Amino acid sequence: MTAPRITIGRWVGWLLFAFMQGSLANEPVAGAPDPAPTAPQPAQAVAPTATAPAGSKRERALFERLDAGTLGPDYLRLEDPGGDSFLVRYVPGQHPPRASAVLVVPGRDSLISADPFIDALLSELPAAGWATMVVQLPLDARDRQAADDGEMIAAVQARLATALARLLADGIPAIVVVGLEEGAALLATTLATGFGQPAVQAFASRGLWHGELGDTRLPRLEILSTDDVGATALAAAREQAALRAGLPYRRRLYSGLGRDFAASAALARDLRGWITKLPTSH
């Protein structure tokens, strides 16, 4: 019975020896070069892009088009005090330049290259002497939560302050601000902080937006479509509040345009006519 026990003991020992040898073979050797990257590592490298807000990809695409020279000459890259770059469309005033400019804020999550009304403003207003600048807002994901609004507003205000500084540096002391849809709400929030004073002289908006302009005595104009019942109801409430406070307010209703304001050129001409009548527009 002794011989079998020795044989079994040796067999177990060989197994332990083989196991240890295999484990040591997988340990890194001191001074040896690192192994080649494994397949998952490239996926980890692109993870930040994959998880970035969808809208940020569209803003990067605009920068790529700017660098490739496929955008028009009115597109410029500006940089806010925090070092973040953003795009504007800027056309100086002509025939001759006036002492005021128009600063336009598009709707949230909207491209400054994709709204016919913006194109119409950049054609109509500079030709009549008003420099016109349109600021690209941060393009965030469409499902952004309300809790992120503080960060969004801070980014918007940094861009607006930079755009305003550019206009003032160009020798334009008076600014009319125009907000499109919820861009008007962002403008109203920004104006409530004292933004642009005393340079900002008037406020205009197009379409549906939520909020109030407050007790600022800026002349205000709302451009509305009768097809958008919600927008006209909100504007009617703002009009009543302005009239009770004795604040200057005008509301222009257009029928048959739909919610997308198809007659962009006509609206741009009407906005130009309102700006022309402002005391600081000459």
C-alpha positions as CSV (number, residue, x, y, z in Angstrom):
1,M,0.0,0.0,0.0
2,T,3.1,2.3,0.4
3,A,4.0,2.4,-3.3
4,P,0.6,3.7,-4.5
5,R,0.7,6.6,-1.9
6,I,4.1,7.7,-3.2
7,T,2.9,7.6,-6.8
8,I,-0.2,9.7,-6.0
9,G,1.9,12.2,-4.0
10,R,4.3,12.7,-6.9
11,W,1.4,13.1,-9.4
12,V,-0.2,15.8,-7.2
13,G,3.2,17.6,-6.9
14,W,3.6,17.6,-10.7
15,L,0.2,19.2,-11.0
16,L,1.1,21.9,-8.5
17,F,4.4,22.5,-10.3
18,A,2.7,22.9,-13.7
19,F,0.1,25.3,-12.3
20,M,2.7,27.5,-10.8
21,Q,4.7,27.5,-14.0
22,G,1.7,28.6,-16.0
23,S,0.9,31.4,-13.5
24,L,4.4,32.7,-13.6
25,A,4.3,32.7,-17.4
26,N,1.4,35.2,-17.3
27,E,3.2,37.6,-14.9
28,P,5.0,40.6,-16.6
29,V,8.7,40.4,-16.7
30,A,10.6,43.4,-15.1
31,G,11.9,45.7,-17.8
32,A,9.9,44.0,-20.6
33,P,7.9,46.3,-23.0
34,D,4.2,46.7,-22.4
35,P,2.0,44.3,-24.3
36,A,0.2,45.5,-27.4
37,P,-3.2,47.2,-26.8
38,T,-6.2,44.8,-26.6
39,A,-9.3,45.2,-28.7
40,P,-11.5,47.1,-26.1
41,Q,-8.9,49.9,-25.7
42,P,-9.8,51.9,-28.9
43,A,-13.5,51.8,-27.8
44,Q,-12.5,53.4,-24.5
45,A,-10.6,56.1,-26.3
46,V,-13.7,57.3,-28.2
47,A,-16.1,56.9,-25.3
48,P,-16.2,60.7,-24.5
49,T,-17.4,61.4,-28.0
50,A,-19.9,58.6,-27.9
51,T,-21.4,59.9,-24.7
52,A,-21.3,63.7,-25.6
53,P,-24.6,65.5,-26.2
54,A,-26.0,65.0,-29.7
55,G,-26.1,68.7,-30.4
56,S,-22.4,69.2,-29.8
57,K,-21.7,67.1,-32.9
58,R,-23.6,69.5,-35.0
59,E,-21.7,72.5,-33.6
60,R,-18.4,70.7,-34.3
61,A,-19.6,70.0,-37.8
62,L,-20.1,73.8,-38.3
63,F,-16.5,74.4,-37.2
64,E,-15.3,71.8,-39.6
65,R,-17.2,73.5,-42.5
66,L,-15.7,76.8,-41.4
67,D,-12.2,75.4,-41.4
68,A,-12.8,73.8,-44.8
69,G,-14.0,77.1,-46.3
70,T,-17.5,75.8,-47.2
71,L,-19.4,78.4,-45.1
72,G,-20.1,81.9,-46.3
73,P,-17.9,84.9,-45.6
74,D,-20.3,86.1,-43.0
75,Y,-19.4,83.2,-40.6
76,L,-16.8,84.1,-37.9
77,R,-15.3,82.3,-35.0
78,L,-15.3,84.2,-31.7
79,E,-13.9,83.2,-28.3
80,D,-15.6,83.9,-25.0
81,P,-13.6,84.9,-21.8
82,G,-13.5,81.3,-20.7
83,G,-11.7,80.3,-23.9
84,D,-14.7,78.5,-25.6
85,S,-15.0,79.2,-29.3
86,F,-18.4,79.7,-31.0
87,L,-19.7,80.8,-34.3
88,V,-21.5,84.0,-35.4
89,R,-22.8,85.3,-38.6
90,Y,-21.8,89.0,-39.0
91,V,-22.5,91.4,-41.8
92,P,-21.4,95.1,-41.3
93,G,-23.8,97.9,-42.1
94,Q,-23.8,99.5,-45.6
95,H,-25.0,102.6,-47.5
96,P,-23.8,104.1,-45.1
97,P,-23.3,102.3,-41.8
98,R,-25.6,103.4,-39.0
99,A,-24.8,104.0,-35.4
100,S,-26.8,100.9,-34.3
101,A,-26.7,97.2,-34.9
102,V,-29.0,94.2,-34.5
103,L,-28.0,91.2,-32.4
104,V,-30.0,88.1,-33.1
105,V,-30.4,85.0,-30.9
106,P,-31.9,81.9,-32.6
107,G,-34.2,79.3,-31.0
108,R,-32.7,76.8,-28.6
109,D,-31.0,73.9,-30.4
110,S,-31.3,75.7,-33.8
111,L,-28.5,76.2,-36.3
112,I,-27.8,79.7,-37.5
113,S,-27.3,78.2,-41.0
114,A,-30.7,76.7,-41.2
115,D,-33.3,79.5,-40.7
116,P,-34.5,81.4,-43.8
117,F,-35.5,84.3,-41.5
118,I,-31.9,84.7,-40.4
119,D,-30.8,84.7,-44.0
120,A,-33.4,87.4,-44.8
121,L,-32.3,89.6,-41.8
122,L,-28.7,89.4,-43.0
123,S,-29.7,90.5,-46.4
124,E,-32.3,93.2,-45.4
125,L,-30.8,94.9,-42.4
126,P,-27.1,95.5,-43.5
127,A,-28.3,96.8,-46.9
128,A,-30.2,99.4,-45.0
129,G,-27.2,100.3,-42.9
130,W,-27.5,98.1,-39.7
131,A,-24.7,95.8,-38.9
132,T,-26.3,92.4,-38.0
133,M,-24.8,89.6,-35.9
134,V,-26.4,86.2,-35.3
135,V,-25.0,84.2,-32.4
136,Q,-24.9,80.4,-32.4
137,L,-26.2,79.1,-29.1
138,P,-24.7,76.0,-27.5
139,L,-26.2,73.0,-29.3
140,D,-27.3,70.7,-26.6
141,A,-29.2,67.4,-26.7
142,R,-32.9,67.8,-27.3
143,D,-33.6,65.8,-24.1
144,R,-31.6,68.1,-21.9
145,Q,-33.1,68.2,-18.4
146,A,-34.3,71.4,-16.8
147,A,-31.6,71.1,-14.1
148,D,-29.0,71.8,-16.8
149,D,-30.6,75.2,-17.7
150,G,-28.3,77.1,-15.3
151,E,-25.3,75.8,-17.2
152,M,-26.9,76.6,-20.5
153,I,-27.9,80.1,-19.6
154,A,-24.3,80.8,-18.3
155,A,-22.9,79.6,-21.6
156,V,-25.4,81.7,-23.6
157,Q,-24.6,84.8,-21.6
158,A,-20.9,84.4,-22.1
159,R,-21.4,84.2,-25.9
160,L,-23.8,87.2,-25.9
161,A,-21.3,89.3,-23.8
162,T,-18.5,88.4,-26.3
163,A,-20.7,89.3,-29.3
164,L,-21.8,92.6,-27.7
165,A,-18.1,93.5,-27.0
166,R,-17.3,92.9,-30.7
167,L,-20.0,95.2,-31.8
168,L,-19.0,97.9,-29.3
169,A,-15.4,97.5,-30.4
170,D,-16.5,98.1,-34.0
171,G,-17.8,101.5,-32.9
172,I,-21.5,100.7,-32.7
173,P,-22.9,102.2,-29.5
174,A,-26.6,101.1,-29.8
175,I,-27.9,97.6,-30.1
176,V,-31.4,96.1,-30.9
177,V,-31.7,92.5,-29.7
178,V,-33.9,90.0,-31.5
179,G,-34.9,86.6,-30.0
180,L,-36.4,83.8,-32.1
181,E,-38.7,81.5,-30.2
182,E,-37.1,80.4,-26.9
183,G,-34.1,82.4,-27.8
184,A,-36.2,85.3,-26.8
185,A,-36.7,83.7,-23.3
186,L,-32.9,83.4,-23.0
187,L,-32.5,87.0,-24.0
188,A,-35.1,88.1,-21.5
189,T,-33.4,86.2,-18.7
190,T,-30.0,87.8,-19.7
191,L,-31.5,91.3,-20.0
192,A,-32.8,91.0,-16.4
193,T,-29.2,90.8,-15.2
194,G,-28.5,94.2,-16.6
195,F,-26.8,92.8,-19.7
196,G,-25.8,95.3,-22.4
197,Q,-26.8,98.4,-20.6
198,P,-26.8,101.1,-21.7
199,A,-26.1,99.9,-25.3
200,V,-29.2,97.7,-25.7
201,Q,-32.0,100.0,-26.9
202,A,-34.9,97.7,-27.9
203,F,-36.1,94.1,-27.8
204,A,-38.0,92.1,-30.5
205,S,-39.1,88.5,-30.7
206,R,-40.6,86.0,-33.1
207,G,-42.9,83.2,-32.3
208,L,-43.6,81.2,-29.1
209,W,-41.5,81.8,-26.0
210,H,-42.2,81.4,-22.3
211,G,-41.3,84.2,-19.8
212,E,-41.5,87.9,-19.2
213,L,-39.3,90.8,-20.2
214,G,-39.7,92.4,-16.7
215,D,-40.0,96.1,-16.0
216,T,-37.3,97.2,-18.4
217,R,-38.5,100.2,-20.4
218,L,-37.0,98.9,-23.6
219,P,-39.4,99.3,-26.6
220,R,-40.6,95.8,-27.5
221,L,-42.1,94.1,-30.5
222,E,-43.5,90.6,-30.8
223,I,-43.9,89.0,-34.3
224,L,-46.5,86.3,-34.2
225,S,-48.4,83.9,-36.4
226,T,-52.2,83.6,-35.9
227,D,-51.7,79.8,-36.5
228,D,-49.9,79.5,-33.2
229,V,-52.6,79.9,-30.6
230,G,-50.2,79.2,-27.7
231,A,-47.8,81.9,-28.8
232,T,-50.5,84.5,-29.2
233,A,-52.0,83.7,-25.8
234,L,-48.6,84.1,-24.1
235,A,-48.0,87.3,-26.0
236,A,-51.4,88.7,-25.0
237,A,-50.5,88.2,-21.4
238,R,-47.2,90.0,-21.8
239,E,-49.0,92.8,-23.6
240,Q,-51.5,93.3,-20.8
241,A,-48.7,93.3,-18.2
242,A,-46.7,95.9,-20.3
243,L,-49.8,98.2,-20.7
244,R,-50.6,98.1,-17.0
245,A,-47.0,99.1,-16.3
246,G,-47.0,101.8,-19.0
247,L,-44.2,100.1,-20.9
248,P,-43.8,100.4,-24.7
249,Y,-45.1,97.3,-26.4
250,R,-46.3,96.4,-30.0
251,R,-47.6,93.1,-31.2
252,R,-47.9,92.2,-34.9
253,L,-50.0,89.2,-36.0
254,Y,-49.6,87.5,-39.4
255,S,-52.1,85.1,-40.8
256,G,-51.5,82.2,-43.2
257,L,-47.8,81.8,-42.4
258,G,-47.9,78.7,-40.2
259,R,-45.7,78.2,-37.2
260,D,-42.5,78.2,-39.3
261,F,-43.1,81.8,-40.6
262,A,-42.7,81.0,-44.3
263,A,-42.7,84.6,-45.5
264,S,-39.2,85.4,-44.1
265,A,-38.4,88.3,-46.4
266,A,-41.6,90.1,-45.7
267,L,-41.1,89.7,-41.9
268,A,-37.5,90.9,-42.2
269,R,-38.8,94.1,-44.0
270,D,-41.4,94.7,-41.3
271,L,-38.8,94.3,-38.6
272,R,-36.5,96.7,-40.4
273,G,-39.4,99.2,-40.6
274,W,-40.0,99.0,-36.8
275,I,-36.2,99.4,-36.1
276,T,-36.1,102.4,-38.4
277,K,-38.6,104.2,-36.2
278,L,-36.6,103.7,-33.0
279,P,-34.9,107.0,-31.9
280,T,-31.5,105.4,-31.7
281,S,-31.5,103.7,-35.1
282,H,-30.0,106.5,-37.1
